[in-house]
C-alpha cells in the first residue's frame, strides 16, 4: 500500500472535494468555494493523485481556530489518516493563535480528537437552522 502524502493548502477541485464528502457523508456539501476564502489552511491527504482525506481550519483572525470537516474516504479509514490530518492541523496553527476548537459526536471525540490532545470543555451551542 503506497504512503499517504499530506499537503497544506493544496489546489483542490470542488468536484473532487464533493466526491470525498459524498463518499464519506452522503452529501457533497455544496458552496465550499467560499469556505476556502475564509480558511486559515486546509490539509489534503493523497494516495497518489487521489484525495482520500481532508480537514479544514477556519480562523477568526485573532486567537481562535476551528477544525472542521475532518473527512476520510471510507475505503481508507482505519489507517490513521484522520489522526494525521488532525495532527497536521494542530501543527499548522501553532504560533498563530491561542485556541483550536473542535466539536463532534462523542464517538468521534473519543476516537479521534481526545487522543490527539483536545480536552472536553463547557461550551454553548444553539440550533439556528
C-alpha positions as CSV (number, residue, x, y, z in Angstrom):
1,X,0.0,0.0,0.0
2,X,1.5,3.4,-1.0
3,X,2.3,6.0,1.6
4,X,-0.2,8.8,2.1
5,X,1.0,12.3,1.3
6,X,-0.3,15.2,3.4
7,X,-0.3,18.7,1.8
8,X,-1.3,22.0,3.3
9,X,-3.4,24.3,1.1
10,X,-3.4,22.0,-1.9
11,X,-5.2,23.1,-5.0
12,X,-8.4,21.1,-4.9
13,X,-11.2,20.9,-7.5
14,X,-14.6,21.5,-5.8
15,X,-16.0,18.4,-7.5
16,X,-13.0,16.3,-6.1
17,X,-13.8,17.5,-2.6
18,X,-17.5,17.0,-3.2
19,X,-16.8,13.4,-4.2
20,X,-14.9,12.8,-1.0
21,X,-17.7,14.3,1.1
22,X,-20.3,12.2,-0.7
23,X,-18.4,9.0,-0.2
24,X,-17.9,9.7,3.5
25,X,-21.1,11.5,4.5
26,X,-23.6,11.0,1.6
27,X,-23.6,14.8,0.9
28,X,-21.3,16.8,-1.4
29,X,-21.5,19.9,0.9
30,X,-22.3,22.5,-1.9
31,X,-21.0,26.0,-1.7
32,X,-17.5,25.1,-0.5
33,X,-15.8,27.5,-2.8
34,X,-16.5,30.4,-0.4
35,X,-15.1,28.3,2.5
36,X,-11.6,28.4,1.2
37,X,-11.7,32.2,1.2
38,X,-12.2,32.2,5.0
39,X,-9.9,29.3,5.9
40,X,-6.6,29.7,7.6
41,X,-5.5,26.4,6.0
42,X,-6.7,23.1,4.8
43,X,-5.0,19.8,4.6
44,X,-5.4,17.2,1.9
45,X,-4.4,13.5,2.3
46,X,-3.5,12.0,-1.1
47,X,-3.0,8.4,-2.2
48,X,-1.1,9.2,-5.4
49,X,-3.3,11.7,-7.2
50,X,-6.4,10.7,-5.3
51,X,-7.8,12.9,-2.5
52,X,-8.6,10.4,0.3
53,X,-8.8,12.8,3.3
54,X,-9.4,16.4,4.1
55,X,-9.5,18.8,7.1
56,X,-10.3,22.5,7.1
57,X,-9.1,25.1,9.7
58,X,-11.2,28.3,9.9
59,X,-9.8,31.3,11.8
60,X,-11.4,34.3,13.4
61,X,-8.3,36.4,12.5
62,X,-7.2,36.6,16.2
63,X,-6.8,33.8,18.6
64,X,-9.4,31.2,17.7
65,X,-9.1,28.4,15.1
66,X,-11.8,25.9,14.3
67,X,-11.1,22.4,13.0
68,X,-13.9,21.5,10.6
69,X,-14.9,18.8,8.1
70,X,-12.3,16.2,9.0
71,X,-13.1,13.5,6.5
72,X,-11.5,10.3,5.3
73,X,-12.8,8.2,2.3
74,X,-14.4,5.0,3.7
75,X,-12.0,2.8,1.7
76,X,-9.1,4.4,3.6
77,X,-10.5,4.6,7.1
78,X,-8.7,2.7,9.9
79,X,-5.2,3.6,8.6
80,X,-4.5,6.6,10.9
81,X,-5.3,9.2,8.1
82,X,-7.8,11.1,10.2
83,X,-5.5,11.3,13.2
84,X,-2.6,12.5,10.9
85,X,-4.9,15.2,9.4
86,X,-5.7,16.4,12.9
87,X,-2.0,16.4,13.9
88,X,-1.2,18.4,10.7
89,X,-4.0,20.9,11.5
90,X,-2.7,21.3,15.1
91,X,0.9,21.9,13.8
92,X,-0.3,24.4,11.2
93,X,-2.0,26.5,13.9
94,X,0.9,26.5,16.4
95,X,2.3,30.0,16.9
96,X,-0.5,31.8,15.1
97,X,-3.3,31.9,17.8
98,X,-4.2,30.5,21.2
99,X,-7.0,28.0,20.8
100,X,-8.0,25.3,18.3
101,X,-11.6,24.4,18.7
102,X,-13.4,21.3,17.5
103,X,-16.8,19.7,18.1
104,X,-18.2,16.3,17.2
105,X,-20.3,13.4,18.3
106,X,-19.0,11.6,21.3
107,X,-17.6,8.6,19.5
108,X,-15.6,10.8,17.1
109,X,-14.4,12.9,20.1
110,X,-13.4,9.8,22.0
111,X,-11.8,8.0,19.0
112,X,-10.1,10.9,17.2
113,X,-9.9,14.3,18.9
114,X,-9.4,13.5,22.6
115,X,-6.4,11.1,21.8
116,X,-4.9,13.9,19.7
117,X,-4.8,16.2,22.8
118,X,-8.1,18.0,22.7
119,X,-9.9,18.5,26.1
120,X,-13.6,18.4,26.8
121,X,-14.7,21.9,27.9
122,X,-18.1,23.5,28.7
123,X,-19.4,25.2,25.6
124,X,-22.7,26.7,24.4
125,X,-24.5,25.8,21.2
126,X,-27.8,26.8,19.7
127,X,-29.5,25.4,16.6
128,X,-30.1,28.3,14.2
129,X,-31.3,26.3,11.2
